[in-house]
Amino acid sequence: MSRKIFITGTDTGVGKTYVCASILHSFTQSGLSTLGLKPIASGCKHTNGKLIHDDALALSSASSVKVHYDTTNPFAFEPAIAPHIAAQLSGQTLNLPLLKAKLQPGLSVTTDITIIEGAGGWLLPLNETETLADFVIEQEFEIILVVGMRVGCLNHALLTERAIHHAGGNLIGWIANCIDPDMQHLEDNVDTLKSILTAPHIETIRHLS
């Protein structure tokens, strides 16, 4: 049975792409067919006349099923700012029906595992009334939360988990990603999260220098 898993984070810059690529690689090594999708990306660079994002390329490289770049990353914006603002500046629109239509080719690919990487945090705005979370709930994706281990992560993790549950999301677990090599009492913080989050702890990823 094909599984579609959405990877969200407690904030931007918490290592969602690294986690996505690692999950894809692990399942691929297990002999399963995999595909990584990055629906929305800001901070893209012009490459051969196209806007390309390194995160989308990383997901594509880790996937066993290869698709066109536009299938992996249908919404690509050059400014490294909030996607809904970047869309406005480029004269484009972001909304649920359009996101569904643009991502459908990727979601229609037959795979054992499809990993969909979010942008920013859980409640990333698409416009003034809709968020990326609305799309995740509508599509009934399974959800994994990446907690960037740094000062403030306990509050962010609790708020995000509660928001996911409040929306009716299927949160299947969380991953502690140790992004701050100098974080004090790291293990104490991870243990605290294990005790206060209701979703199961999947993995702790140690800092990679």
GROMACS elastic network, one bead per residue, 0.5 to 0.9 nm:
[ bonds ]
;  ai    aj funct       b0    kb
    1   111     6  0.87988   500
    1   112     6  0.65385   500
    1   113     6  0.88174   500
    2   110     6  0.75054   500
    2   111     6  0.60022   500
    2   113     6  0.58558   500
    2   114     6  0.76936   500
    3   111     6  0.80140   500
    3   112     6  0.61622   500
    3   113     6  0.50173   500
    3   114     6  0.62500   500
    3   115     6  0.84576   500
    3   141     6  0.81584   500
    3   142     6  0.78761   500
    4   107     6  0.83020   500
    4   112     6  0.85167   500
    4   113     6  0.60257   500
    4   115     6  0.59765   500
    4   116     6  0.73126   500
    4   140     6  0.86573   500
    4   141     6  0.55942   500
    4   142     6  0.63277   500
    4   143     6  0.87311   500
    5   113     6  0.76161   500
    5   114     6  0.62748   500
    5   115     6  0.50140   500
    5   116     6  0.60974   500
    5   117     6  0.85701   500
    5   141     6  0.55118   500
    5   143     6  0.55762   500
    5   144     6  0.71285   500
    6   114     6  0.85119   500
    6   115     6  0.59640   500
    6   117     6  0.59267   500
    6   118     6  0.69181   500
    6   136     6  0.73238   500
    6   141     6  0.59899   500
    6   142     6  0.59819   500
    6   144     6  0.62957   500
    6   145     6  0.85978   500
    7    16     6  0.67450   500
    7    17     6  0.87502   500
    7    19     6  0.82631   500
    7    20     6  0.70252   500
    7   115     6  0.71688   500
    7   116     6  0.61228   500
    7   118     6  0.58932   500
    7   142     6  0.86480   500
    7   143     6  0.59422   500
    7   144     6  0.50237   500
    7   145     6  0.60829   500
    7   146     6  0.71080   500
    8    11     6  0.84150   500
    8    16     6  0.69346   500
    8   116     6  0.88440   500
    8   117     6  0.66754   500
    8   118     6  0.52488   500
    8   119     6  0.74520   500
    8   120     6  0.77317   500
    8   121     6  0.61717   500
    8   122     6  0.58207   500
    8   143     6  0.71865   500
    8   144     6  0.63149   500
    8   145     6  0.50984   500
    8   146     6  0.61336   500
    8   147     6  0.89246   500
    9    12     6  0.68949   500
    9    13     6  0.85063   500
    9    14     6  0.65000   500
    9    15     6  0.80700   500
    9    16     6  0.64806   500
    9   118     6  0.76896   500
    9   119     6  0.82638   500
    9   120     6  0.68438   500
    9   121     6  0.50630   500
    9   122     6  0.64707   500
    9   144     6  0.83150   500
    9   145     6  0.53744   500
    9   147     6  0.60021   500
    9   148     6  0.74424   500
    9   157     6  0.84944   500
    9   160     6  0.81708   500
   10    14     6  0.71494   500
   10   120     6  0.79987   500
   10   121     6  0.54365   500
   10   122     6  0.71152   500
   10   145     6  0.72266   500
   10   146     6  0.64284   500
   10   147     6  0.54380   500
   10   148     6  0.65839   500
   10   153     6  0.73650   500
   10   156     6  0.55767   500
   10   157     6  0.57920   500
   10   159     6  0.85370   500
   10   160     6  0.63564   500
   11    14     6  0.62488   500
   11   119     6  0.88115   500
   11   120     6  0.54253   500
   11   122     6  0.78214   500
   11   146     6  0.88127   500
   11   147     6  0.81532   500
   11   148     6  0.75755   500
   11   156     6  0.77554   500
   12    15     6  0.80363   500
   12    16     6  0.83119   500
   12   119     6  0.71444   500
   12   121     6  0.60016   500
   12   148     6  0.89309   500
   13    16     6  0.75241   500
   13   120     6  0.75389   500
   13   148     6  0.78229   500
   13   179     6  0.87381   500
   14    17     6  0.87035   500
   14   120     6  0.88311   500
   14   146     6  0.69941   500
   14   147     6  0.67452   500
   14   149     6  0.78686   500
   14   177     6  0.70610   500
   14   178     6  0.85921   500
   14   179     6  0.67149   500
   15    18     6  0.53140   500
   15    19     6  0.63139   500
   15    20     6  0.86548   500
   15   146     6  0.74730   500
   15   147     6  0.86589   500
   15   148     6  0.70706   500
   15   177     6  0.69107   500
   15   178     6  0.89547   500
   15   179     6  0.74107   500
   16    19     6  0.51182   500
   16    20     6  0.60396   500
   16    21     6  0.85782   500
   16   117     6  0.69351   500
   16   118     6  0.78282   500
   16   119     6  0.86346   500
   16   145     6  0.88498   500
   16   146     6  0.64196   500
   16   148     6  0.89503   500
   16   177     6  0.88621   500
   17    21     6  0.60533   500
   17    22     6  0.84132   500
   17    55     6  0.60060   500
   17    56     6  0.83546   500
   17    58     6  0.75100   500
   17    59     6  0.73242   500
   17   117     6  0.69815   500
   18    21     6  0.52386   500
   18    22     6  0.60681   500
   18    23     6  0.86303   500
   18    55     6  0.85884   500
   18    58     6  0.83360   500
   18    59     6  0.88180   500
   19    22     6  0.50458   500
   19    23     6  0.61480   500
   19    24     6  0.85698   500
   19   146     6  0.78039   500
   19   175     6  0.84565   500
   19   177     6  0.82761   500
   19   205     6  0.86561   500
   20    23     6  0.52096   500
   20    24     6  0.61607   500
   20    25     6  0.85541   500
   20    36     6  0.75157   500
   20    58     6  0.89858   500
   20    59     6  0.70087   500
   20    62     6  0.87214   500
   20   115     6  0.67001   500
   20   116     6  0.79595   500
   20   117     6  0.68084   500
   21    24     6  0.50605   500
   21    25     6  0.60093   500
   21    26     6  0.85059   500
   21    36     6  0.78059   500
   21    58     6  0.66319   500
   21    59     6  0.54760   500
   21    60     6  0.86166   500
   21    61     6  0.82392   500
   21    62     6  0.55599   500
   21    63     6  0.79807   500
   21   115     6  0.88321   500
   22    25     6  0.50889   500
   22    26     6  0.60825   500
   22    27     6  0.86803   500
   22    62     6  0.77756   500
   23    26     6  0.51062   500
   23    27     6  0.62551   500
   23    28     6  0.84669   500
   23    62     6  0.87657   500
   23   115     6  0.81487   500
   24    27     6  0.53375   500
   24    28     6  0.59865   500
   24    29     6  0.85145   500
   24    34     6  0.61968   500
   24    35     6  0.72757   500
   24    36     6  0.71256   500
   24    59     6  0.77367   500
   24    62     6  0.57750   500
   24    63     6  0.60332   500
   24    64     6  0.82527   500
   24   113     6  0.79145   500
   24   114     6  0.82871   500
   24   115     6  0.72292   500
   25    28     6  0.50281   500
   25    29     6  0.60270   500
   25    30     6  0.85680   500
   25    34     6  0.84160   500
   25    62     6  0.54391   500
   25    63     6  0.70666   500
   25    64     6  0.84584   500
   26    29     6  0.51948   500
   26    30     6  0.63663   500
   27    31     6  0.66409   500
   27    32     6  0.55891   500
   27    33     6  0.75760   500
   27    34     6  0.70040   500
   27   112     6  0.88838   500
   27   113     6  0.76292   500
   28    31     6  0.52174   500
   28    32     6  0.51116   500
   28    33     6  0.61406   500
   28    34     6  0.61655   500
   28    62     6  0.79788   500
   28    63     6  0.71714   500
   28    64     6  0.62415   500
   28   113     6  0.89916   500
   29    32     6  0.73377   500
   32    64     6  0.81808   500
   32   111     6  0.78942   500
   32   112     6  0.58617   500
   32   113     6  0.72439   500
   33    63     6  0.78035   500
   33    64     6  0.57228   500
   33    65     6  0.64995   500
   33   110     6  0.83823   500
   33   111     6  0.51115   500
   33   112     6  0.50947   500
   33   113     6  0.63562   500
   33   114     6  0.85408   500
   34    62     6  0.82790   500
   34    63     6  0.51807   500
   34    64     6  0.51913   500
   34    65     6  0.59022   500
   34   110     6  0.89930   500
   34   111     6  0.56380   500
   34   112     6  0.60644   500
   34   114     6  0.57154   500
   34   115     6  0.77269   500
   35    59     6  0.77167   500
   35    60     6  0.72629   500
   35    62     6  0.80065   500
   35    64     6  0.64721   500
   35    65     6  0.56087   500
   35    66     6  0.74751   500
   35    67     6  0.85208   500
   35    72     6  0.85755   500
   35   106     6  0.82828   500
   35   109     6  0.82774   500
   35   111     6  0.68100   500
   35   112     6  0.85204   500
   35   113     6  0.65226   500
   35   115     6  0.62613   500
   35   116     6  0.85190   500
   36    56     6  0.79980   500
   36    58     6  0.88367   500
   36    59     6  0.50377   500
   36    60     6  0.60976   500
   36    61     6  0.88806   500
   36    62     6  0.75722   500
   36    63     6  0.59455   500
   36    65     6  0.87067   500
   36    72     6  0.69091   500
   36   106     6  0.87666   500
   36   113     6  0.85543   500
   36   114     6  0.57894   500
   36   116     6  0.59177   500
   36   117     6  0.75444   500
   37    56     6  0.70756   500
   37    59     6  0.68479   500
   37    60     6  0.77653   500
   37    71     6  0.76342   500
   37    73     6  0.64300   500
   37   103     6  0.85149   500
   37   106     6  0.70953   500
   37   107     6  0.85337   500
   37   114     6  0.74488   500
   37   115     6  0.61722   500
   37   117     6  0.62234   500
   38    41     6  0.68653   500
   38    55     6  0.76045   500
   38    56     6  0.56417   500
   38    59     6  0.77074   500
   38    71     6  0.88470   500
   38    72     6  0.57219   500
   38    74     6  0.78040   500
   38    75     6  0.84739   500
   38   115     6  0.86459   500
   38   116     6  0.59741   500
   38   117     6  0.51412   500
   38   118     6  0.68383   500
   38   119     6  0.80914   500
   39    56     6  0.88261   500
   39    71     6  0.84618   500
   39    72     6  0.68300   500
   39    74     6  0.56892   500
   39    75     6  0.60189   500
   39    76     6  0.83234   500
   39    99     6  0.78175   500
   39   102     6  0.83536   500
   39   103     6  0.66485   500
   39   116     6  0.73705   500
   39   117     6  0.72436   500
   39   118     6  0.73033   500
   39   119     6  0.82328   500
   40    73     6  0.63273   500
   40    74     6  0.68132   500
   40    76     6  0.61318   500
   40    77     6  0.80962   500
   40    83     6  0.72898   500
   40    99     6  0.89846   500
   40   117     6  0.85859   500
   40   118     6  0.73759   500
   40   119     6  0.63965   500
   41    44     6  0.68456   500
   41    52     6  0.87781   500
   41    53     6  0.67410   500
   41    55     6  0.81381   500
   41    56     6  0.79948   500
   41    73     6  0.71684   500
   41    74     6  0.86584   500
   41    75     6  0.63158   500
   41    76     6  0.50691   500
   41    77     6  0.61982   500
   41    78     6  0.85288   500
   41    80     6  0.86303   500
   41    83     6  0.71791   500
   41   118     6  0.88595   500
   41   119     6  0.67648   500
   42    53     6  0.77487   500
   42    75     6  0.84553   500
   42    76     6  0.61495   500
   42    78     6  0.58754   500
   42    79     6  0.59708   500
   42    81     6  0.62704   500
   42    82     6  0.71967   500
   42    83     6  0.59233   500
   42    86     6  0.73841   500
   42   119     6  0.84348   500
   43    52     6  0.87690   500
   43    53     6  0.70047   500
   43    76     6  0.80982   500
   43    77     6  0.62036   500
   43    81     6  0.71058   500
   44    51     6  0.54852   500
   44    52     6  0.51145   500
   44    54     6  0.76633   500
   44    76     6  0.63585   500
   44    77     6  0.57065   500
   44    79     6  0.71401   500
   44    80     6  0.74312   500
   45    50     6  0.78506   500
   45    51     6  0.52603   500
   45    52     6  0.53149   500
   45    53     6  0.63497   500
   45    54     6  0.85755   500
   45    77     6  0.85050   500
   45    78     6  0.61961   500
   46    49     6  0.59980   500
   46    50     6  0.53220   500
   46    52     6  0.62548   500
   46    53     6  0.89452   500
   46    78     6  0.79097   500
   47    50     6  0.52186   500
   47    51     6  0.61768   500
   47    52     6  0.63077   500
   48    51     6  0.83976   500
   51    76     6  0.61139   500
   51    77     6  0.70057   500
   51    78     6  0.68834   500
   52    55     6  0.88915   500
   52    56     6  0.76244   500
   52    57     6  0.78526   500
   52    69     6  0.82133   500
   52    73     6  0.83833   500
   52    76     6  0.69787   500
   52    77     6  0.86649   500
   52    78     6  0.86754   500
   53    56     6  0.54723   500
   53    57     6  0.65245   500
   53    58     6  0.88574   500
   53    73     6  0.82647   500
   53    76     6  0.74430   500
   53    77     6  0.88494   500
   53    78     6  0.89731   500
   54    57     6  0.50240   500
   54    58     6  0.61510   500
   54    59     6  0.87497   500
   55    58     6  0.50658   500
   55    59     6  0.63968   500
   55    60     6  0.86840   500
   56    59     6  0.51699   500
   56    60     6  0.61870   500
   56    61     6  0.86214   500
   56    69     6  0.79532   500
   56    72     6  0.65835   500
   56    73     6  0.63057   500
   57    61     6  0.60734   500
   57    62     6  0.86338   500
   57    69     6  0.80682   500
   57    72     6  0.85272   500
   58    61     6  0.51246   500
   58    62     6  0.63094   500
   58    63     6  0.87514   500
   59    62     6  0.51717   500
   59    63     6  0.62280   500
   59    72     6  0.82298   500
   59   115     6  0.87052   500
   59   117     6  0.88402   500
   60    63     6  0.51903   500
   60    64     6  0.82164   500
   60    65     6  0.82076   500
   60    66     6  0.67694   500
   60    67     6  0.78673   500
   60    69     6  0.81005   500
   60    72     6  0.72068   500
   61    64     6  0.79875   500
   61    66     6  0.83267   500
   63    66     6  0.67037   500
   63   114     6  0.89771   500
   65   109     6  0.86641   500
   65   111     6  0.77009   500
   66    69     6  0.89936   500
   67    70     6  0.82978   500
   67    71     6  0.63652   500
   67    72     6  0.69192   500
   67   106     6  0.79721   500
   67   109     6  0.88781   500
   68    71     6  0.53279   500
   68    72     6  0.67037   500
   68    73     6  0.89118   500
   69    72     6  0.50854   500
   69    73     6  0.60812   500
   69    74     6  0.78416   500
   70    73     6  0.50714   500
   70    75     6  0.79708   500
   70    76     6  0.87279   500
   70   102     6  0.89013   500
   71    74     6  0.57300   500
   71   102     6  0.78427   500
   71   103     6  0.69075   500
   71   104     6  0.85607   500
   71   105     6  0.63011   500
   71   106     6  0.54276   500
   72   103     6  0.81677   500
   72   106     6  0.65897   500
   73    76     6  0.64990   500
   73   103     6  0.82865   500
   74    99     6  0.83800   500
   74   102     6  0.60195   500
   74   103     6  0.66840   500
   75    83     6  0.88754   500
   75    87     6  0.87916   500
   75    94     6  0.86935   500
   75    99     6  0.83878   500
   75   102     6  0.81446   500
   76    83     6  0.87783   500
   76    87     6  0.89478   500
   77    80     6  0.77129   500
   77    81     6  0.88004   500
   77    83     6  0.71670   500
   77    86     6  0.61969   500
   77    87     6  0.69522   500
   77    90     6  0.79361   500
   78    81     6  0.86204   500
   78    86     6  0.75015   500
   78    90     6  0.89268   500
   79    82     6  0.84165   500
   79    83     6  0.84333   500
   79    86     6  0.60825   500
   79    89     6  0.89981   500
   80    83     6  0.81585   500
   80    86     6  0.79182   500
   81    84     6  0.85298   500
   81    85     6  0.69995   500
   81    86     6  0.62671   500
   82    85     6  0.54880   500
   82    86     6  0.62415   500
   82    87     6  0.87030   500
   82   120     6  0.83332   500
   82   124     6  0.82351   500
   82   125     6  0.81124   500
   83    87     6  0.59355   500
   83    88     6  0.85247   500
   83    94     6  0.84120   500
   83   119     6  0.84117   500
   83   124     6  0.83991   500
   83   125     6  0.78163   500
   83   126     6  0.72245   500
   84    87     6  0.50426   500
   84    88     6  0.62851   500
   84    89     6  0.87430   500
   84    92     6  0.89050   500
   84    93     6  0.78671   500
   84    94     6  0.64880   500
   84   124     6  0.87668   500
   84   125     6  0.64748   500
   84   126     6  0.52607   500
   84   127     6  0.57635   500
   84   128     6  0.87285   500
   85    88     6  0.50635   500
   85    89     6  0.62438   500
   85    90     6  0.86919   500
   85   126     6  0.89216   500
   85   127     6  0.84415   500
   86    89     6  0.51288   500
   86    90     6  0.62948   500
   86    91     6  0.86767   500
   86    92     6  0.83956   500
   87    90     6  0.51885   500
   87    91     6  0.61508   500
   87    93     6  0.59845   500
   87    94     6  0.68312   500
   88    91     6  0.50922   500
   88    92     6  0.56936   500
   88    93     6  0.67633   500
   88    94     6  0.85609   500
   89    92     6  0.75796   500
   90    93     6  0.88809   500
   93    98     6  0.79923   500
   93   126     6  0.85810   500
   93   127     6  0.83044   500
   94    97     6  0.87099   500
   94    98     6  0.67125   500
   94    99     6  0.68730   500
   94   126     6  0.53511   500
   94   127     6  0.63799   500
   94   130     6  0.89893   500
   95    98     6  0.55266   500
   95    99     6  0.60404   500
   95   100     6  0.85850   500
   95   126     6  0.57987   500
   95   127     6  0.66236   500
   95   130     6  0.68469   500
   95   131     6  0.82735   500
   95   132     6  0.88548   500
   96    99     6  0.50975   500
   96   100     6  0.60425   500
   96   101     6  0.85896   500
   96   126     6  0.78205   500
   96   130     6  0.71992   500
   96   131     6  0.81604   500
   96   132     6  0.79787   500
   96   134     6  0.77280   500
   96   135     6  0.62604   500
   97   100     6  0.51415   500
   97   101     6  0.62071   500
   97   102     6  0.86631   500
   98   101     6  0.50692   500
   98   102     6  0.60556   500
   98   103     6  0.84643   500
   99   102     6  0.51856   500
   99   103     6  0.59810   500
   99   104     6  0.83250   500
   99   135     6  0.80064   500
  100   103     6  0.53259   500
  100   104     6  0.58899   500
  100   135     6  0.76606   500
  100   139     6  0.88774   500
  101   104     6  0.52775   500
  101   105     6  0.79441   500
  102   105     6  0.69821   500
  102   106     6  0.83997   500
  103   106     6  0.55358   500
  103   107     6  0.62659   500
  103   108     6  0.86304   500
  104   108     6  0.58434   500
  104   109     6  0.87131   500
  105   108     6  0.51817   500
  105   109     6  0.66654   500
  106   109     6  0.54912   500
  106   114     6  0.88178   500
  107   110     6  0.80309   500
  107   114     6  0.76656   500
  108   111     6  0.88663   500
  109   114     6  0.87763   500
  110   113     6  0.88341   500
  110   114     6  0.88707   500
  111   114     6  0.64700   500
  116   141     6  0.89007   500
  118   121     6  0.73464   500
  118   122     6  0.76275   500
  118   124     6  0.84692   500
  118   132     6  0.77376   500
  118   133     6  0.89705   500
  119   122     6  0.80476   500
  119   124     6  0.68565   500
  119   132     6  0.82937   500
  120   123     6  0.81784   500
  120   124     6  0.61987   500
  121   124     6  0.57685   500
  121   160     6  0.81902   500
  122   131     6  0.83883   500
  122   132     6  0.72486   500
  122   133     6  0.59332   500
  122   145     6  0.88451   500
  122   160     6  0.66608   500
  122   163     6  0.80905   500
  122   164     6  0.77525   500
  123   130     6  0.89743   500
  123   131     6  0.56683   500
  123   132     6  0.63259   500
  123   133     6  0.56240   500
  123   134     6  0.84269   500
  123   160     6  0.85872   500
  123   163     6  0.84618   500
  124   130     6  0.87043   500
  124   131     6  0.53733   500
  124   132     6  0.54846   500
  124   133     6  0.70901   500
  125   128     6  0.69932   500
  125   129     6  0.77057   500
  125   130     6  0.60818   500
  125   132     6  0.63297   500
  125   133     6  0.85415   500
  126   129     6  0.76487   500
  126   130     6  0.54419   500
  126   132     6  0.61940   500
  127   130     6  0.55246   500
  127   131     6  0.70039   500
  128   131     6  0.84090   500
  130   133     6  0.82211   500
  130   134     6  0.65945   500
  130   135     6  0.85904   500
  131   134     6  0.53727   500
  131   135     6  0.71900   500
  132   135     6  0.52551   500
  132   136     6  0.65476   500
  132   137     6  0.89004   500
  133   136     6  0.50147   500
  133   137     6  0.62233   500
  133   138     6  0.85248   500
  133   164     6  0.81754   500
  133   167     6  0.83217   500
  133   169     6  0.88335   500
  134   137     6  0.52706   500
  134   138     6  0.61110   500
  134   139     6  0.86496   500
  134   167     6  0.82843   500
  135   138     6  0.50338   500
  135   139     6  0.61247   500
  135   140     6  0.84897   500
  136   139     6  0.52259   500
  136   140     6  0.60601   500
  136   141     6  0.57732   500
  136   142     6  0.84628   500
  136   143     6  0.84250   500
  136   169     6  0.78929   500
  137   141     6  0.67485   500
  137   164     6  0.89201   500
  137   167     6  0.72328   500
  137   168     6  0.71033   500
  137   169     6  0.58537   500
  137   170     6  0.83517   500
  138   141     6  0.81393   500
  140   143     6  0.89853   500
  140   169     6  0.73599   500
  140   170     6  0.74912   500
  141   169     6  0.79501   500
  141   170     6  0.71798   500
  142   169     6  0.75577   500
  142   170     6  0.52505   500
  142   171     6  0.62229   500
  142   172     6  0.64634   500
  143   164     6  0.87681   500
  143   169     6  0.72320   500
  143   170     6  0.58349   500
  143   172     6  0.58167   500
  143   173     6  0.73235   500
  143   174     6  0.86964   500
  144   170     6  0.87412   500
  144   171     6  0.59297   500
  144   172     6  0.59079   500
  144   173     6  0.52345   500
  144   174     6  0.54117   500
  144   175     6  0.74565   500
  144   202     6  0.89741   500
  145   157     6  0.82587   500
  145   160     6  0.82518   500
  145   161     6  0.79036   500
  145   171     6  0.74933   500
  145   172     6  0.84670   500
  145   173     6  0.65223   500
  145   175     6  0.62646   500
  145   176     6  0.86633   500
  146   157     6  0.86168   500
  146   173     6  0.89685   500
  146   174     6  0.57667   500
  146   176     6  0.61661   500
  146   177     6  0.66648   500
  147   150     6  0.87879   500
  147   153     6  0.67805   500
  147   154     6  0.85793   500
  147   156     6  0.81189   500
  147   157     6  0.62684   500
  147   174     6  0.70329   500
  147   175     6  0.60076   500
  147   177     6  0.59269   500
  147   178     6  0.84303   500
  148   153     6  0.64746   500
  148   157     6  0.87341   500
  148   175     6  0.85815   500
  148   176     6  0.63421   500
  148   177     6  0.50987   500
  148   178     6  0.62669   500
  148   179     6  0.60370   500
  148   180     6  0.82098   500
  149   152     6  0.83298   500
  149   153     6  0.58743   500
  149   154     6  0.84839   500
  149   176     6  0.63332   500
  149   177     6  0.57464   500
  149   179     6  0.58664   500
  149   180     6  0.64951   500
  149   183     6  0.76281   500
  149   186     6  0.75623   500
  149   189     6  0.80590   500
  149   190     6  0.80468   500
  150   153     6  0.56198   500
  150   154     6  0.87098   500
  150   178     6  0.74768   500
  150   179     6  0.69407   500
  150   180     6  0.57501   500
  150   181     6  0.89609   500
  150   182     6  0.87930   500
  150   183     6  0.60465   500
  150   184     6  0.87495   500
  150   186     6  0.83361   500
  151   154     6  0.79210   500
  151   180     6  0.88249   500
  151   183     6  0.72613   500
  151   184     6  0.86970   500
  152   155     6  0.58052   500
  152   156     6  0.64921   500
  152   157     6  0.87590   500
  153   157     6  0.58119   500
  153   158     6  0.84449   500
  153   189     6  0.85587   500
  154   157     6  0.52004   500
  154   158     6  0.62097   500
  154   159     6  0.85814   500
  154   189     6  0.74527   500
  154   190     6  0.89276   500
  154   192     6  0.79909   500
  154   193     6  0.67001   500
  154   196     6  0.89893   500
  155   158     6  0.52697   500
  155   159     6  0.60932   500
  155   160     6  0.85149   500
  156   159     6  0.51960   500
  156   160     6  0.60199   500
  156   161     6  0.85391   500
  157   160     6  0.51936   500
  157   161     6  0.60979   500
  157   162     6  0.85493   500
  157   193     6  0.79322   500
  157   197     6  0.79070   500
  158   161     6  0.52356   500
  158   162     6  0.61155   500
  158   163     6  0.85188   500
  158   193     6  0.84011   500
  158   196     6  0.77454   500
  158   197     6  0.67196   500
  159   162     6  0.52408   500
  159   163     6  0.61094   500
  159   164     6  0.86728   500
  160   163     6  0.50587   500
  160   164     6  0.61804   500
  160   165     6  0.86452   500
  161   164     6  0.51453   500
  161   165     6  0.62091   500
  161   166     6  0.84877   500
  161   171     6  0.78677   500
  161   197     6  0.73733   500
  161   198     6  0.82589   500
  161   199     6  0.81233   500
  162   165     6  0.51248   500
  162   166     6  0.59015   500
  162   167     6  0.85187   500
  163   166     6  0.50120   500
  163   167     6  0.61985   500
  163   168     6  0.86982   500
  163   169     6  0.86515   500
  164   167     6  0.52250   500
  164   168     6  0.64008   500
  164   169     6  0.51396   500
  164   170     6  0.77367   500
  164   171     6  0.71202   500
  165   168     6  0.50016   500
  165   169     6  0.54395   500
  165   170     6  0.74639   500
  165   171     6  0.74634   500
  166   169     6  0.75092   500
  168   171     6  0.89778   500
  171   174     6  0.80317   500
  171   199     6  0.65956   500
  171   200     6  0.89718   500
  172   199     6  0.63039   500
  172   200     6  0.69888   500
  172   202     6  0.89320   500
  173   198     6  0.86834   500
  173   201     6  0.57070   500
  173   202     6  0.59082   500
  174   197     6  0.87301   500
  174   199     6  0.66417   500
  174   200     6  0.63877   500
  174   201     6  0.51831   500
  174   202     6  0.57100   500
  174   203     6  0.74502   500
  175   200     6  0.89555   500
  175   201     6  0.61737   500
  175   202     6  0.54841   500
  175   203     6  0.50321   500
  175   204     6  0.58400   500
  175   205     6  0.74552   500
  176   190     6  0.71138   500
  176   193     6  0.88898   500
  176   201     6  0.79361   500
  176   202     6  0.82106   500
  176   203     6  0.63508   500
  176   205     6  0.61185   500
  176   206     6  0.84473   500
  177   180     6  0.88228   500
  177   203     6  0.83442   500
  177   204     6  0.59590   500
  177   206     6  0.65874   500
  177   207     6  0.73836   500
  178   181     6  0.68877   500
  178   183     6  0.83746   500
  178   186     6  0.82139   500
  178   204     6  0.74031   500
  178   205     6  0.59537   500
  178   206     6  0.52104   500
  178   208     6  0.83651   500
  179   182     6  0.89971   500
  179   183     6  0.86372   500
  179   205     6  0.87371   500
  179   206     6  0.78913   500
  179   207     6  0.56899   500
  179   208     6  0.80600   500
  180   183     6  0.54334   500
  180   207     6  0.70631   500
  181   184     6  0.88299   500
  181   206     6  0.86681   500
  181   207     6  0.59808   500
  181   208     6  0.83911   500
  181   209     6  0.81611   500
  182   186     6  0.87534   500
  183   186     6  0.58432   500
  184   187     6  0.86387   500
  184   188     6  0.88444   500
  184   189     6  0.88376   500
  185   188     6  0.52421   500
  185   189     6  0.63728   500
  185   190     6  0.88231   500
  186   189     6  0.51719   500
  186   190     6  0.62904   500
  186   191     6  0.86339   500
  187   190     6  0.50325   500
  187   191     6  0.60501   500
  187   192     6  0.84668   500
  188   191     6  0.50724   500
  188   192     6  0.60916   500
  188   193     6  0.86776   500
  189   193     6  0.62691   500
  189   194     6  0.86525   500
  190   193     6  0.51261   500
  190   194     6  0.62707   500
  190   195     6  0.87942   500
  190   204     6  0.82452   500
  191   195     6  0.63923   500
  191   196     6  0.88208   500
  192   195     6  0.51658   500
  192   196     6  0.62069   500
  192   197     6  0.84132   500
  193   196     6  0.51871   500
  193   197     6  0.55966   500
  193   201     6  0.85562   500
  194   197     6  0.58362   500
  194   198     6  0.79522   500
  194   199     6  0.85221   500
  194   200     6  0.75957   500
  194   201     6  0.64351   500
  195   198     6  0.77441   500
  197   200     6  0.76151   500
  197   201     6  0.84955   500
  198   201     6  0.89859   500
  201   204     6  0.80877   500
  205   208     6  0.85657   500
